[in-house]
Amino acid sequence: MRHAFRLALAAAAFACSLAATAQQQPFRIGAVLPLSGAFGVFGQNMKRGVEFAIQERGGKVLGRPIEVVWEDSETKPQVAVQKTSRLIASGVDVLFGAASSGETIAMMPLAAQAKVPHLVTMSADDRITGTNKTRYTFRTSNNLAMENVMVAEQVKALGLKKVYGVAADVGTTREGWNDIRALLTKEGVQIAGEDFPPLGSKDYSVIIDKVLKSGADTVVVVAAGNDAIGFVKQSHEVGLGKKVKIMGPVLLDDTLARAVGPGAEGVMSAQRYHASLQNPSNQKFVEAYRKKYGEPPDWVAGEAYDGLSWFLSVVEQTRSNDREKWVDAFAQSSWPSSIEGGKAMRVCDHQAAQGGIWGEGTKPGSDYPVRVVRQVPSSTVFTACK
C-alpha cells in the first residue's frame, strides 16, 4: 500500500515537473515576412504590429516567454517555403505570415503537414480560406470576395448606373473584376467597357480616354500598388475624377493616397483597417503606436496586431500547451476586443467574419489621407457559412 502511495506521489511530482518545464520553455512564433523585396515595407510594418501584440501581453502567454524568430521571405514563394521548413524543423509553436498570397499559399501545406497553427493577417486570395483551406491556417483579415462585394454595394448606394472596368492583366485581378462585374450586372448596372492593361503599365492615357468616351459614370479599377498610383495620377491630370467616380476594391489606402497626392481626393476604395476607427481598443492601440513611432499605424500593422492579439488570447484561454486544442478553440472563437470593432472566426473555412470598411481620399494635408465614409456589416459582405 505504501509502495503504491509512493508511486502515486512520484507520478504527481513528475507531472508537476513536466508542467513547470513546459512553462519555462519559450512560446516560439515563426514569422515569415517580406523584410526585403517588393513587399519589404509591408513586412516591416507587420513586424511592428506583432511586437505591439506581444508587448501588450507583457511578453508572455501560458506563463511562457514569447520568442519570435524572424525570417525574410524576400517576397518570393520559394524562399518562403525554405524559411517555413526551417522554422518547423526548429520547433515553432505557431507560424505567422506571409504578406503576398503566393507566399502564404506556398506555406499552407507545410503547416498542415506539421500540424502547426498558421496565422494570416494580410494575404487576401480567396483560395486561402476557400479551395486551399486547411485545418491549421486561419485568416483574421479581409478576403478578396468581401472587398468585391463592397465595390458593388457602393455603386448601388451612390445610385451609379454605368461602369467601366479596368483590371491589371493577371489572374487574381481579372478574377476580381469578373466577380464585381457579375455582382453589378445582377443589380442591373450596365457595363460600359473593360480593359486589362499589363501589370506594371506606365501609360493609361488610351484607357482613360476610352472611359471618358464610354459615357460611364464610374470606373472600377482592380489594381494595387504602383499600378493604382499610376492610374489615379494620370486620371487626375486629365480631370477624369470630375466626370467619373473612381473606385476599386484595393485602390487606395493612406500610404497610396500620400503617393498620389491631390489626385487621391474623391477616389474610393475598400479598407482593411483604418487608424481613425472610433472604438476603445483601436484608440488605445493608435495612441501607443503614435507615441512610439510618431505616426499612426497603417493597415498592415493594424491587421498584424489585431490577428496575433486574438490568437494569443485564445491560446491563453485554453490553459493548455496542446496545439490541437488551440486550433479547435480558435476555430470557434470571437474577438470583441478587435480594433476593427469585433470579429468572429467561421468554423467552416477559418475566415474571420467582419464588417467592411469603405474609404474616400481627402484633401492633401489631412491627418488621414483617406477618411472612412461607410462601414458595411458582416452580414452584407459574407454569405452564410457552408
Buried (B, 14 or more C-beta within 10 A) or exposed (E): EEEEEEEEEEEEEEEEEEEEEBBEBBBBBBBBBBBBBBBBBBBBBBBBBBBBBBEBBEEBBBBBBBBBBBBBBBBBBEBBBBBBEBBBEEEBBBBBBBBBBBBBBBBBBBBBEBEBBBBBBBBBBBBBBEEBBBBBBBBBBBBBBBBBBBBBBBBBEEEBBBBBBBBBBBEBBBBBBBBBBEBBEEEEBBBBBBBBBEEEBEEBEEBBEBBBEBEBBBBBBBBBBBBBBBBBBBBBEBEBBEEBBBBBBBBBBBBBBEBBBEBBBBBBBBBBBBBBBEBEBBBEBBEBBEEEEEEBBBBBBBBBBBBBBBBBBBBBEBEBBEBEBBBBBBBEBBBEBBBBBBBBBBEEBBBBBBBBBBBBBBEBEBEBBBBBBBBBEBEEBBEEEE
